[in-house]
């Protein structure tokens, strides 16, 4: 039976997960530099070992109640096909293995806005609730992508001077 390794984390009381092969690192919350003209879901950027990393407000992506950042919050640094991004989360729970056959299509299980469902890859039903699996490729929209690409180009030009 094929299995998938997932990093499981929490936002509020809900458990979420992403495939472990996408995870670069989990870091403590750091100061985030805002980006003018970016959408609300882009909190800003951080410098991660010389790389400009946009931080995604997962509460906006998932249509959850907003709250202030807490010093105990974490940033999950993950790879997408285009770039490295950071996800603002409450805390990492653990890394787990699950049978791939246990993943259920979220559109059949969850009721939510279409943009929220786009951010989800599936879910796993457990005795004590669900683990919702994210699709990180959908977190950055076209207009935000242009802003971030321009910012990355600017930083690269400054580094080569």
C-alpha positions in Angstrom: 0.0 0.0 0.0 1.4 3.4 -1.0 1.8 6.0 1.7 2.3 9.7 1.8 4.4 11.6 4.4 2.7 14.7 5.6 3.7 17.5 7.9 0.7 18.2 10.1 0.1 21.6 11.6 -2.6 23.6 13.3 -4.4 26.9 12.6 -6.9 27.6 15.4 -8.3 24.1 16.2 -8.1 22.8 12.7 -5.4 20.4 11.5 -3.9 20.9 8.1 -1.1 19.2 6.2 1.2 19.4 3.3 3.5 16.8 1.7 6.7 16.7 3.6 8.8 16.8 0.4 7.6 20.4 -0.1 8.8 21.6 3.4 12.2 23.3 3.6 12.0 24.4 7.3 9.8 25.5 10.1 11.0 28.8 11.8 9.8 31.0 14.6 7.8 34.0 13.8 10.0 36.9 12.7 9.4 40.5 11.6 7.6 40.7 8.3 8.2 43.6 5.9 4.9 44.7 4.3 4.6 44.9 0.5 2.6 47.8 -0.9 0.0 46.9 -3.4 0.1 43.1 -2.6 -3.2 41.4 -1.8 -4.3 41.0 1.8 -3.2 37.3 1.8 0.4 38.4 1.3 1.5 39.6 4.7 4.8 40.8 3.4 8.3 39.3 2.9 11.2 38.0 5.0 14.8 37.4 4.2 15.4 33.7 4.5 19.2 33.1 4.0 19.4 35.8 1.3 16.2 34.7 -0.4 13.1 37.0 -0.5 10.2 34.9 0.8 6.6 36.1 0.7 4.6 35.2 3.8 1.0 34.0 3.2 -1.7 34.8 5.7 -3.4 31.3 5.9 -6.3 32.8 7.8 -7.3 34.8 4.8 -6.6 31.9 2.3 -8.8 29.7 4.4 -11.4 32.3 5.3 -10.8 32.0 9.0 -11.2 34.6 11.8 -8.3 37.0 11.8 -6.1 37.6 14.8 -2.9 39.3 15.7 0.4 37.5 15.3 1.6 35.8 18.4 5.3 35.4 19.3 4.7 31.6 19.5 3.4 31.4 15.9 5.5 29.7 13.3 6.3 30.1 9.6 6.4 27.0 7.5 8.9 27.5 4.7 7.8 25.5 1.6 8.7 25.1 -2.0 6.3 25.6 -4.9 7.1 25.1 -8.6 7.9 28.9 -8.9 9.4 30.0 -5.6 9.8 29.5 -1.9 6.9 30.8 0.2 6.2 31.0 4.0 2.9 30.0 5.6 1.8 31.7 8.8 0.6 28.9 11.1 -0.1 28.4 14.8 2.1 25.3 15.3 3.5 22.2 13.8 2.0 19.0 15.3 4.1 16.2 13.8 5.0 14.3 10.6 2.8 11.3 9.8 2.5 8.6 7.2 -1.0 8.0 5.7 -2.2 5.6 3.0 -2.7 7.5 -0.2 -6.1 5.7 -0.6 -7.3 7.4 2.6 -7.2 10.8 1.0 -10.7 12.0 0.2 -11.6 14.7 -2.4 -12.4 17.9 -0.4 -15.2 19.1 -2.7 -17.2 16.0 -1.6 -16.4 16.5 2.1 -16.1 20.2 2.8 -18.5 23.0 2.2 -16.7 26.3 1.6 -16.0 29.2 -0.8 -14.6 28.2 -4.2 -11.3 30.0 -3.5 -10.9 28.1 -0.3 -11.6 24.7 -2.0 -9.0 25.6 -4.7 -6.3 25.8 -1.9 -7.1 22.3 -0.8 -5.9 19.0 -2.2 -7.9 16.6 -0.1 -8.5 15.5 3.4 -8.0 12.4 5.6 -10.7 11.3 8.0 -9.5 10.2 11.4 -11.4 9.0 14.4 -10.9 12.4 16.1 -11.6 14.6 13.0 -10.1 15.6 9.7 -6.7 16.6 8.4 -7.1 19.0 5.5 -4.3 18.8 2.9 -3.2 22.0 1.1 -2.3 22.6 -2.5 0.4 25.3 -2.1 0.6 26.1 -5.8 -2.7 28.1 -5.6 -1.6 30.4 -2.8 -0.2 33.2 -5.0 -2.5 34.8 -7.6 -1.5 36.4 -10.9 -1.3 40.0 -9.6 0.7 39.0 -6.5 3.0 36.9 -8.7 3.8 39.9 -10.8 4.6 42.1 -7.7 6.8 39.3 -6.2 8.6 38.7 -9.5 9.4 42.4 -9.8 10.6 42.5 -6.2 12.8 39.4 -6.7 14.3 41.0 -9.9 15.0 44.3 -8.0 16.7 42.4 -5.2 18.8 40.4 -7.7 19.9 43.6 -9.5 20.9 45.1 -6.2 23.0 42.0 -5.3 24.9 42.1 -8.6 25.9 45.8 -8.2 
